[in-house]
Amino acid sequence: MAQLVENPEDSDVNIYDATKTLSEKMFPLKEFGKITLTECPKNFFTQVEQAGFNPANVVPGWDISPDPLLQIRLFAYGDTQRYRLGVNSDQLPTNRPCSYVYSPTRRDGACNMTNYANARNYIRDDAKTPDSYYRSSLDWTGTLERFKSEINEDTDYRQCSDHYKSMTKTLKNNFVTNVAASLSTAMQETQKKSLEIWNKIDEDLKQKIEMAIKHRVKSNQTLARAPGVIAGAEKNHEASYLPPTAPDPSTEVVKNIFEKI
């Protein structure tokens, strides 16, 4: 499934912003293909360990978008594979293309499997361009400039709020529990700043997370009085939160575990 965008100007958010999702109402999901696995690997090393996936490998008709996450992966994926598998890893049977690719500008190197013999290592201007030769159809315009990343409270928290409101009661409870489990071990100043952000997303969500943190801290302070259990603290004179080695009181794995110590 994919969302097709013909006019990016119609979107109320930047379509290349990885922190946002596109409206499915404005850009509905469409099925555009299916991958079918027909067999299991017969040799795990040859067919799996040596596999290298690179988004820079595109077929005729496909183009590379200016998505910033994709742009950095165009280099990073191939770079790691050249280090892990070798400079000619895309010539391995599990990685090489099914169709012939004419690329005389690239040759030799360790474990090279192609041979262009005495062919020129460049493509002449008067030569017929092969069908497999890639040319981008994007029309790049604009200037490069530095900018300061800023939070727009009118739009940056809207999708987070809508997503939370769309969750079921069970999912909301699980979400609060997961957030409180991680945030309760943080310093109080960090908790305060985080709760301010949750409040911008949804005031009810902020209050539930705050109550869950207080419950966990109080429960673990009580458990910390048991012999052999050491509680963490932000200051030497106060008990804070029990380290993760103690069971989460909300799980009730073993209710009387500390009585058995």
Buried (B, 14 or more C-beta within 10 A) or exposed (E): EEBEBEEEEEBEBEBBBEEBEBBEEEBEEEEEEEEEEEEEEEEEEEBEEBBBEBBBBEEEEEEBEEBEEBBEBBEEBBEEBBEEBBBBBBBBEBBBEEEEBEEEEBBEEEEEEEEBEEEEEEBEEEEEEBEEEBEEEEEEEEEEEEEEEEEEEEEBBBBBBEEBEEEEEEEBEEBBBEBBBEBBBBEEEEBEEBBEEBBBBBEEBBBBBBEBBEBBBEBBBEBBEBEEBEBEEEEEEEBBBBEEEBBBBEEEEEEEEBEEE
